[in-house]
Amino acid sequence: MEGVNSEILKEICIVRMPFGKYQGTILADLPVSYLEWFNRKGMPPGKLGMQLATVYEIKLNGLMELLIPIRASLR
């Protein structure tokens, strides 16, 4: 897929939320309401913010099926 870094997609299926209400939850599994809150308040700085923004865009646009083959390959 053009313009999408597959390494970022892999990371959001592995990396867990390091703090907050959903600490320990895989980023791709965070509820959209939590991602919307970050979008309103401001994403965290750095790589985590980029990863959360990516998950938000995927969920917002109904593209979670993109992660199915990635998750299957990680099992």
Secondary structure, 3 states (H helix, E strand, C coil): CCCCCHHHHHHHCCCECCCCCCCCCEHHHCCHHHHHHHHHHCCCCHHHHHHHHHHHHHHHCCCHHHHHHHHHHHC
